[in-house]
Amino acid sequence: MTQTQKNTYDLRHTCATLLTQAGESPKAVADLVGPSDTSMIMDIYTHILPGMKEVASNKMRKIIY
């Protein structure tokens, strides 16, 4: 893999992760980052950032209580 290919690869992951974290729909993210379906975006291109689990946990706590 060349450095240019690696940079493109990293940029796709970063873009997908940040857009998903910002609440963008997986379909819109898939359309933006390239020829991928939504399951591929969610399974491969998005990553858990620090604090995301805590935010999700707090949301669930509010729903339950």
PDB file with SEQRES, HELIX, SHEET and CRYST1 records, atoms N, CA, C and O in Angstrom:
SEQRES   1 A   65  MET THR GLN THR GLN LYS ASN THR TYR ASP LEU ARG HIS          
SEQRES   2 A   65  THR CYS ALA THR LEU LEU THR GLN ALA GLY GLU SER PRO          
SEQRES   3 A   65  LYS ALA VAL ALA ASP LEU VAL GLY PRO SER ASP THR SER          
SEQRES   4 A   65  MET ILE MET ASP ILE TYR THR HIS ILE LEU PRO GLY MET          
SEQRES   5 A   65  LYS GLU VAL ALA SER ASN LYS MET ARG LYS ILE ILE TYR          
HELIX    1 AA1 GLN A    3  GLN A   21  1                                  19    
HELIX    2 AA2 PRO A   26  VAL A   33  1                                   8    
HELIX    3 AA3 THR A   38  MET A   40  1                                   3    
HELIX    4 AA4 ILE A   41  TYR A   45  3                                   5    
HELIX    5 AA5 MET A   52  ILE A   64  1                                  13    
CRYST1    1.000    1.000    1.000  90.00  90.00  90.00 P 1           1          
ATOM      1  N   MET A   1       0.858  -1.173   0.000  1.00  0.00           N  
ATOM      2  CA  MET A   1       0.000   0.000   0.000  1.00  0.00           C  
ATOM      3  C   MET A   1       0.902   1.234   0.000  1.00  0.00           C  
ATOM      4  O   MET A   1       1.805   1.355   0.828  1.00  0.00           O  
ATOM      5  N   THR A   2       0.648   2.138  -0.931  1.00  0.00           N  
ATOM      6  CA  THR A   2       1.438   3.359  -0.987  1.00  0.00           C  
ATOM      7  C   THR A   2       0.968   4.324   0.096  1.00  0.00           C  
ATOM      8  O   THR A   2      -0.090   4.128   0.693  1.00  0.00           O  
ATOM      9  N   GLN A   3       1.749   5.354   0.343  1.00  0.00           N  
ATOM     10  CA  GLN A   3       1.370   6.350   1.350  1.00  0.00           C  
ATOM     11  C   GLN A   3       0.078   7.057   0.947  1.00  0.00           C  
ATOM     12  O   GLN A   3      -0.757   7.353   1.802  1.00  0.00           O  
ATOM     13  N   THR A   4      -0.093   7.328  -0.328  1.00  0.00           N  
ATOM     14  CA  THR A   4      -1.317   7.973  -0.809  1.00  0.00           C  
ATOM     15  C   THR A   4      -2.524   7.079  -0.563  1.00  0.00           C  
ATOM     16  O   THR A   4      -3.572   7.564  -0.136  1.00  0.00           O  
ATOM     17  N   GLN A   5      -2.393   5.786  -0.823  1.00  0.00           N  
ATOM     18  CA  GLN A   5      -3.493   4.856  -0.566  1.00  0.00           C  
ATOM     19  C   GLN A   5      -3.810   4.796   0.917  1.00  0.00           C  
ATOM     20  O   GLN A   5      -4.979   4.750   1.299  1.00  0.00           O  
ATOM     21  N   LYS A   6      -2.782   4.796   1.760  1.00  0.00           N  
ATOM     22  CA  LYS A   6      -2.988   4.757   3.207  1.00  0.00           C  
ATOM     23  C   LYS A   6      -3.688   6.024   3.687  1.00  0.00           C  
ATOM     24  O   LYS A   6      -4.589   5.958   4.523  1.00  0.00           O  
ATOM     25  N   ASN A   7      -3.279   7.169   3.164  1.00  0.00           N  
ATOM     26  CA  ASN A   7      -3.920   8.426   3.559  1.00  0.00           C  
ATOM     27  C   ASN A   7      -5.391   8.442   3.165  1.00  0.00           C  
ATOM     28  O   ASN A   7      -6.231   8.904   3.938  1.00  0.00           O  
ATOM     29  N   THR A   8      -5.715   7.947   1.978  1.00  0.00           N  
ATOM     30  CA  THR A   8      -7.100   7.878   1.519  1.00  0.00           C  
ATOM     31  C   THR A   8      -7.903   6.933   2.411  1.00  0.00           C  
ATOM     32  O   THR A   8      -9.034   7.234   2.795  1.00  0.00           O  
ATOM     33  N   TYR A   9      -7.313   5.802   2.728  1.00  0.00           N  
ATOM     34  CA  TYR A   9      -7.937   4.812   3.615  1.00  0.00           C  
ATOM     35  C   TYR A   9      -8.227   5.435   4.980  1.00  0.00           C  
ATOM     36  O   TYR A   9      -9.337   5.315   5.498  1.00  0.00           O  
ATOM     37  N   ASP A  10      -7.234   6.095   5.555  1.00  0.00           N  
ATOM     38  CA  ASP A  10      -7.399   6.733   6.866  1.00  0.00           C  
ATOM     39  C   ASP A  10      -8.457   7.830   6.823  1.00  0.00           C  
ATOM     40  O   ASP A  10      -9.246   7.972   7.757  1.00  0.00           O  
ATOM     41  N   LEU A  11      -8.473   8.600   5.748  1.00  0.00           N  
ATOM     42  CA  LEU A  11      -9.441   9.681   5.619  1.00  0.00           C  
ATOM     43  C   LEU A  11     -10.862   9.144   5.564  1.00  0.00           C  
ATOM     44  O   LEU A  11     -11.765   9.733   6.158  1.00  0.00           O  
ATOM     45  N   ARG A  12     -11.078   8.039   4.863  1.00  0.00           N  
ATOM     46  CA  ARG A  12     -12.419   7.435   4.805  1.00  0.00           C  
ATOM     47  C   ARG A  12     -12.879   7.013   6.191  1.00  0.00           C  
ATOM     48  O   ARG A  12     -14.025   7.259   6.566  1.00  0.00           O  
ATOM     49  N   HIS A  13     -11.995   6.377   6.955  1.00  0.00           N  
ATOM     50  CA  HIS A  13     -12.348   5.947   8.311  1.00  0.00           C  
ATOM     51  C   HIS A  13     -12.659   7.150   9.194  1.00  0.00           C  
ATOM     52  O   HIS A  13     -13.648   7.146   9.928  1.00  0.00           O  
ATOM     53  N   THR A  14     -11.822   8.170   9.125  1.00  0.00           N  
ATOM     54  CA  THR A  14     -12.023   9.367   9.948  1.00  0.00           C  
ATOM     55  C   THR A  14     -13.330  10.048   9.588  1.00  0.00           C  
ATOM     56  O   THR A  14     -14.110  10.403  10.471  1.00  0.00           O  
ATOM     57  N   CYS A  15     -13.572  10.231   8.312  1.00  0.00           N  
ATOM     58  CA  CYS A  15     -14.802  10.873   7.848  1.00  0.00           C  
ATOM     59  C   CYS A  15     -16.025  10.099   8.322  1.00  0.00           C  
ATOM     60  O   CYS A  15     -16.957  10.693   8.864  1.00  0.00           O  
ATOM     61  N   ALA A  16     -16.037   8.799   8.127  1.00  0.00           N  
ATOM     62  CA  ALA A  16     -17.183   7.976   8.523  1.00  0.00           C  
ATOM     63  C   ALA A  16     -17.409   8.030  10.028  1.00  0.00           C  
ATOM     64  O   ALA A  16     -18.549   8.138  10.480  1.00  0.00           O  
ATOM     65  N   THR A  17     -16.352   7.957  10.795  1.00  0.00           N  
ATOM     66  CA  THR A  17     -16.473   7.986  12.252  1.00  0.00           C  
ATOM     67  C   THR A  17     -17.011   9.321  12.734  1.00  0.00           C  
ATOM     68  O   THR A  17     -17.933   9.357  13.548  1.00  0.00           O  
ATOM     69  N   LEU A  18     -16.450  10.414  12.246  1.00  0.00           N  
ATOM     70  CA  LEU A  18     -16.872  11.734  12.712  1.00  0.00           C  
ATOM     71  C   LEU A  18     -18.299  12.067  12.281  1.00  0.00           C  
ATOM     72  O   LEU A  18     -19.059  12.642  13.062  1.00  0.00           O  
ATOM     73  N   LEU A  19     -18.669  11.719  11.065  1.00  0.00           N  
ATOM     74  CA  LEU A  19     -20.040  11.975  10.620  1.00  0.00           C  
ATOM     75  C   LEU A  19     -21.047  11.146  11.403  1.00  0.00           C  
ATOM     76  O   LEU A  19     -22.116  11.641  11.761  1.00  0.00           O  
ATOM     77  N   THR A  20     -20.714   9.897  11.667  1.00  0.00           N  
ATOM     78  CA  THR A  20     -21.605   9.047  12.454  1.00  0.00           C  
ATOM     79  C   THR A  20     -21.746   9.593  13.866  1.00  0.00           C  
ATOM     80  O   THR A  20     -22.846   9.629  14.417  1.00  0.00           O  
ATOM     81  N   GLN A  21     -20.634  10.015  14.449  1.00  0.00           N  
ATOM     82  CA  GLN A  21     -20.672  10.589  15.793  1.00  0.00           C  
ATOM     83  C   GLN A  21     -21.515  11.870  15.824  1.00  0.00           C  
ATOM     84  O   GLN A  21     -22.160  12.168  16.829  1.00  0.00           O  
ATOM     85  N   ALA A  22     -21.505  12.614  14.736  1.00  0.00           N  
ATOM     86  CA  ALA A  22     -22.282  13.850  14.652  1.00  0.00           C  
ATOM     87  C   ALA A  22     -23.760  13.593  14.395  1.00  0.00           C  
ATOM     88  O   ALA A  22     -24.554  14.532  14.343  1.00  0.00           O  
ATOM     89  N   GLY A  23     -24.136  12.317  14.233  1.00  0.00           N  
ATOM     90  CA  GLY A  23     -25.539  11.969  14.077  1.00  0.00           C  
ATOM     91  C   GLY A  23     -25.999  11.808  12.637  1.00  0.00           C  
ATOM     92  O   GLY A  23     -27.193  11.651  12.380  1.00  0.00           O  
ATOM     93  N   GLU A  24     -25.070  11.844  11.705  1.00  0.00           N  
ATOM     94  CA  GLU A  24     -25.449  11.656  10.300  1.00  0.00           C  
ATOM     95  C   GLU A  24     -25.900  10.216  10.076  1.00  0.00           C  
ATOM     96  O   GLU A  24     -25.407   9.295  10.728  1.00  0.00           O  
ATOM     97  N   SER A  25     -26.824  10.031   9.166  1.00  0.00           N  
ATOM     98  CA  SER A  25     -27.343   8.690   8.915  1.00  0.00           C  
ATOM     99  C   SER A  25     -26.291   7.835   8.212  1.00  0.00           C  
ATOM    100  O   SER A  25     -25.508   8.353   7.416  1.00  0.00           O  
ATOM    101  N   PRO A  26     -26.265   6.540   8.496  1.00  0.00           N  
ATOM    102  CA  PRO A  26     -25.314   5.652   7.827  1.00  0.00           C  
ATOM    103  C   PRO A  26     -25.439   5.688   6.304  1.00  0.00           C  
ATOM    104  O   PRO A  26     -24.435   5.554   5.605  1.00  0.00           O  
ATOM    105  N   LYS A  27     -26.629   5.864   5.790  1.00  0.00           N  
ATOM    106  CA  LYS A  27     -26.828   5.922   4.338  1.00  0.00           C  
ATOM    107  C   LYS A  27     -26.127   7.140   3.745  1.00  0.00           C  
ATOM    108  O   LYS A  27     -25.463   7.035   2.714  1.00  0.00           O  
ATOM    109  N   ALA A  28     -26.273   8.288   4.388  1.00  0.00           N  
ATOM    110  CA  ALA A  28     -25.603   9.497   3.902  1.00  0.00           C  
ATOM    111  C   ALA A  28     -24.090   9.343   3.989  1.00  0.00           C  
ATOM    112  O   ALA A  28     -23.367   9.763   3.086  1.00  0.00           O  
ATOM    113  N   VAL A  29     -23.615   8.744   5.070  1.00  0.00           N  
ATOM    114  CA  VAL A  29     -22.176   8.515   5.219  1.00  0.00           C  
ATOM    115  C   VAL A  29     -21.677   7.590   4.118  1.00  0.00           C  
ATOM    116  O   VAL A  29     -20.634   7.848   3.516  1.00  0.00           O  
ATOM    117  N   ALA A  30     -22.411   6.517   3.850  1.00  0.00           N  
ATOM    118  CA  ALA A  30     -22.019   5.578   2.798  1.00  0.00           C  
ATOM    119  C   ALA A  30     -21.942   6.280   1.448  1.00  0.00           C  
ATOM    120  O   ALA A  30     -21.027   6.024   0.664  1.00  0.00           O  
ATOM    121  N   ASP A  31     -22.887   7.154   1.177  1.00  0.00           N  
ATOM    122  CA  ASP A  31     -22.870   7.882  -0.088  1.00  0.00           C  
ATOM    123  C   ASP A  31     -21.682   8.831  -0.186  1.00  0.00           C  
ATOM    124  O   ASP A  31     -21.144   9.044  -1.272  1.00  0.00           O  
ATOM    125  N   LEU A  32     -21.274   9.400   0.941  1.00  0.00           N  
ATOM    126  CA  LEU A  32     -20.170  10.359   0.932  1.00  0.00           C  
ATOM    127  C   LEU A  32     -18.791   9.718   0.845  1.00  0.00           C  
ATOM    128  O   LEU A  32     -17.915  10.225   0.144  1.00  0.00           O  
ATOM    129  N   VAL A  33     -18.593   8.621   1.543  1.00  0.00           N  
ATOM    130  CA  VAL A  33     -17.239   8.051   1.604  1.00  0.00           C  
ATOM    131  C   VAL A  33     -16.924   7.095   0.473  1.00  0.00           C  
ATOM    132  O   VAL A  33     -15.787   6.639   0.346  1.00  0.00           O  
ATOM    133  N   GLY A  34     -17.893   6.789  -0.334  1.00  0.00           N  
ATOM    134  CA  GLY A  34     -17.574   5.950  -1.481  1.00  0.00           C  
ATOM    135  C   GLY A  34     -18.517   4.784  -1.639  1.00  0.00           C  
ATOM    136  O   GLY A  34     -19.533   4.694  -0.950  1.00  0.00           O  
ATOM    137  N   PRO A  35     -18.181   3.902  -2.538  1.00  0.00           N  
ATOM    138  CA  PRO A  35     -19.079   2.789  -2.864  1.00  0.00           C  
ATOM    139  C   PRO A  35     -19.110   1.744  -1.756  1.00  0.00           C  
ATOM    140  O   PRO A  35     -18.400   0.740  -1.809  1.00  0.00           O  
ATOM    141  N   SER A  36     -19.931   1.994  -0.770  1.00  0.00           N  
ATOM    142  CA  SER A  36     -20.092   1.071   0.355  1.00  0.00           C  
ATOM    143  C   SER A  36     -21.566   1.014   0.718  1.00  0.00           C  
ATOM    144  O   SER A  36     -22.314   1.960   0.469  1.00  0.00           O  
ATOM    145  N   ASP A  37     -21.974  -0.092   1.305  1.00  0.00           N  
ATOM    146  CA  ASP A  37     -23.336  -0.135   1.814  1.00  0.00           C  
ATOM    147  C   ASP A  37     -23.315   0.239   3.290  1.00  0.00           C  
ATOM    148  O   ASP A  37     -22.249   0.329   3.898  1.00  0.00           O  
ATOM    149  N   THR A  38     -24.484   0.455   3.859  1.00  0.00           N  
ATOM    150  CA  THR A  38     -24.535   0.948   5.234  1.00  0.00           C  
ATOM    151  C   THR A  38     -23.949  -0.033   6.234  1.00  0.00           C  
ATOM    152  O   THR A  38     -23.334   0.388   7.213  1.00  0.00           O  
ATOM    153  N   SER A  39     -24.122  -1.324   6.014  1.00  0.00           N  
ATOM    154  CA  SER A  39     -23.560  -2.281   6.969  1.00  0.00           C  
ATOM    155  C   SER A  39     -22.035  -2.247   6.936  1.00  0.00           C  
ATOM    156  O   SER A  39     -21.393  -2.397   7.975  1.00  0.00           O  
ATOM    157  N   MET A  40     -21.449  -2.053   5.758  1.00  0.00           N  
ATOM    158  CA  MET A  40     -19.996  -1.952   5.673  1.00  0.00           C  
ATOM    159  C   MET A  40     -19.509  -0.692   6.395  1.00  0.00           C  
ATOM    160  O   MET A  40     -18.489  -0.720   7.083  1.00  0.00           O  
ATOM    161  N   ILE A  41     -20.237   0.401   6.233  1.00  0.00           N  
ATOM    162  CA  ILE A  41     -19.860   1.644   6.921  1.00  0.00           C  
ATOM    163  C   ILE A  41     -19.864   1.428   8.426  1.00  0.00           C  
ATOM    164  O   ILE A  41     -18.910   1.793   9.113  1.00  0.00           O  
ATOM    165  N   MET A  42     -20.933   0.837   8.937  1.00  0.00           N  
ATOM    166  CA  MET A  42     -21.039   0.665  10.382  1.00  0.00           C  
ATOM    167  C   MET A  42     -20.056  -0.377  10.923  1.00  0.00           C  
ATOM    168  O   MET A  42     -19.548  -0.224  12.034  1.00  0.00           O  
ATOM    169  N   ASP A  43     -19.785  -1.420  10.161  1.00  0.00           N  
ATOM    170  CA  ASP A  43     -18.916  -2.498  10.633  1.00  0.00           C  
ATOM    171  C   ASP A  43     -17.432  -2.211  10.448  1.00  0.00           C  
ATOM    172  O   ASP A  43     -16.622  -2.598  11.290  1.00  0.00           O  
ATOM    173  N   ILE A  44     -17.066  -1.547   9.375  1.00  0.00           N  
ATOM    174  CA  ILE A  44     -15.649  -1.406   9.030  1.00  0.00           C  
ATOM    175  C   ILE A  44     -15.134   0.016   9.187  1.00  0.00           C  
ATOM    176  O   ILE A  44     -14.046   0.224   9.724  1.00  0.00           O  
ATOM    177  N   TYR A  45     -15.898   0.993   8.729  1.00  0.00           N  
ATOM    178  CA  TYR A  45     -15.363   2.348   8.638  1.00  0.00           C  
ATOM    179  C   TYR A  45     -15.591   3.214   9.859  1.00  0.00           C  
ATOM    180  O   TYR A  45     -14.916   4.232  10.013  1.00  0.00           O  
ATOM    181  N   THR A  46     -16.513   2.852  10.730  1.00  0.00           N  
ATOM    182  CA  THR A  46     -16.719   3.668  11.923  1.00  0.00           C  
ATOM    183  C   THR A  46     -16.021   3.030  13.110  1.00  0.00           C  
ATOM    184  O   THR A  46     -15.900   1.808  13.197  1.00  0.00           O  
ATOM    185  N   HIS A  47     -15.568   3.868  14.013  1.00  0.00           N  
ATOM    186  CA  HIS A  47     -14.824   3.418  15.183  1.00  0.00           C  
ATOM    187  C   HIS A  47     -15.366   4.134  16.414  1.00  0.00           C  
ATOM    188  O   HIS A  47     -15.917   5.231  16.313  1.00  0.00           O  
ATOM    189  N   ILE A  48     -15.208   3.511  17.562  1.00  0.00           N  
ATOM    190  CA  ILE A  48     -15.640   4.103  18.815  1.00  0.00           C  
ATOM    191  C   ILE A  48     -14.578   5.103  19.264  1.00  0.00           C  
ATOM    192  O   ILE A  48     -13.411   4.750  19.440  1.00  0.00           O  
ATOM    193  N   LEU A  49     -14.996   6.345  19.446  1.00  0.00           N  
ATOM    194  CA  LEU A  49     -14.096   7.380  19.938  1.00  0.00           C  
ATOM    195  C   LEU A  49     -14.245   7.497  21.449  1.00  0.00           C  
ATOM    196  O   LEU A  49     -15.265   7.095  22.008  1.00  0.00           O  
ATOM    197  N   PRO A  50     -13.228   8.046  22.112  1.00  0.00           N  
ATOM    198  CA  PRO A  50     -13.325   8.226  23.561  1.00  0.00           C  
ATOM    199  C   PRO A  50     -14.600   8.999  23.922  1.00  0.00           C  
ATOM    200  O   PRO A  50     -14.915  10.024  23.318  1.00  0.00           O  
ATOM    201  N   GLY A  51     -15.303   8.495  24.893  1.00  0.00           N  
ATOM    202  CA  GLY A  51     -16.505   9.151  25.368  1.00  0.00           C  
ATOM    203  C   GLY A  51     -17.792   8.688  24.708  1.00  0.00           C  
ATOM    204  O   GLY A  51     -18.872   8.965  25.229  1.00  0.00           O  
ATOM    205  N   MET A  52     -17.717   8.000  23.588  1.00  0.00           N  
ATOM    206  CA  MET A  52     -18.930   7.593  22.880  1.00  0.00           C  
ATOM    207  C   MET A  52     -19.746   6.583  23.678  1.00  0.00           C  
ATOM    208  O   MET A  52     -20.975   6.660  23.690  1.00  0.00           O  
ATOM    209  N   LYS A  53     -19.093   5.649  24.337  1.00  0.00           N  
ATOM    210  CA  LYS A  53     -19.822   4.663  25.140  1.00  0.00           C  
ATOM    211  C   LYS A  53     -20.521   5.346  26.309  1.00  0.00           C  
ATOM    212  O   LYS A  53     -21.653   5.004  26.652  1.00  0.00           O  
ATOM    213  N   GLU A  54     -19.846   6.305  26.912  1.00  0.00           N  
ATOM    214  CA  GLU A  54     -20.442   7.026  28.037  1.00  0.00           C  
ATOM    215  C   GLU A  54     -21.670   7.820  27.589  1.00  0.00           C  
ATOM    216  O   GLU A  54     -22.685   7.840  28.286  1.00  0.00           O  
ATOM    217  N   VAL A  55     -21.580   8.466  26.439  1.00  0.00           N  
ATOM    218  CA  VAL A  55     -22.720   9.211  25.898  1.00  0.00           C  
ATOM    219  C   VAL A  55     -23.887   8.264  25.644  1.00  0.00           C  
ATOM    220  O   VAL A  55     -25.023   8.571  26.004  1.00  0.00           O  
ATOM    221  N   ALA A  56     -23.617   7.118  25.027  1.00  0.00           N  
ATOM    222  CA  ALA A  56     -24.677   6.146  24.746  1.00  0.00           C  
ATOM    223  C   ALA A  56     -25.285   5.625  26.046  1.00  0.00           C  
ATOM    224  O   ALA A  56     -26.501   5.457  26.144  1.00  0.00           O  
ATOM    225  N   SER A  57     -24.448   5.372  27.033  1.00  0.00           N  
ATOM    226  CA  SER A  57     -24.922   4.884  28.321  1.00  0.00           C  
ATOM    227  C   SER A  57     -25.812   5.922  29.000  1.00  0.00           C  
ATOM    228  O   SER A  57     -26.846   5.581  29.574  1.00  0.00           O  
ATOM    229  N   ASN A  58     -25.409   7.176  28.933  1.00  0.00           N  
ATOM    230  CA  ASN A  58     -26.218   8.244  29.532  1.00  0.00           C  
ATOM    231  C   ASN A  58     -27.562   8.385  28.818  1.00  0.00           C  
ATOM    232  O   ASN A  58     -28.582   8.618  29.467  1.00  0.00           O  
ATOM    233  N   LYS A  59     -27.575   8.249  27.510  1.00  0.00           N  
ATOM    234  CA  LYS A  59     -28.836   8.306  26.775  1.00  0.00           C  
ATOM    235  C   LYS A  59     -29.766   7.178  27.200  1.00  0.00           C  
ATOM    236  O   LYS A  59     -30.961   7.392  27.404  1.00  0.00           O  
ATOM    237  N   MET A  60     -29.209   5.970  27.333  1.00  0.00           N  
ATOM    238  CA  MET A  60     -30.018   4.827  27.749  1.00  0.00           C  
ATOM    239  C   MET A  60     -30.550   5.032  29.163  1.00  0.00           C  
ATOM    240  O   MET A  60     -31.697   4.692  29.453  1.00  0.00           O  
ATOM    241  N   ARG A  61     -29.724   5.582  30.036  1.00  0.00           N  
ATOM    242  CA  ARG A  61     -30.159   5.848  31.408  1.00  0.00           C  
ATOM    243  C   ARG A  61     -31.351   6.804  31.403  1.00  0.00           C  
ATOM    244  O   ARG A  61     -32.303   6.603  32.156  1.00  0.00           O  
ATOM    245  N   LYS A  62     -31.310   7.831  30.569  1.00  0.00           N  
ATOM    246  CA  LYS A  62     -32.414   8.788  30.479  1.00  0.00           C  
ATOM    247  C   LYS A  62     -33.672   8.133  29.935  1.00  0.00           C  
ATOM    248  O   LYS A  62     -34.777   8.455  30.371  1.00  0.00           O  
ATOM    249  N   ILE A  63     -33.517   7.217  28.988  1.00  0.00           N  
ATOM    250  CA  ILE A  63     -34.681   6.521  28.422  1.00  0.00           C  
ATOM    251  C   ILE A  63     -35.328   5.635  29.468  1.00  0.00           C  
ATOM    252  O   ILE A  63     -36.553   5.598  29.586  1.00  0.00           O  
ATOM    253  N   ILE A  64     -34.504   4.915  30.234  1.00  0.00           N  
ATOM    254  CA  ILE A  64     -35.024   3.975  31.221  1.00  0.00           C  
ATOM    255  C   ILE A  64     -35.635   4.677  32.417  1.00  0.00           C  
ATOM    256  O   ILE A  64     -36.687   4.276  32.914  1.00  0.00           O  
ATOM    257  N   TYR A  65     -34.970   5.728  32.876  1.00  0.00           N  
ATOM    258  CA  TYR A  65     -35.438   6.400  34.091  1.00  0.00           C  
ATOM    259  C   TYR A  65     -36.141   7.661  33.713  1.00  0.00           C  
ATOM    260  O   TYR A  65     -36.617   8.388  34.585  1.00  0.00           O  
TER     261      TYR A  65                                                      
END                                                                             
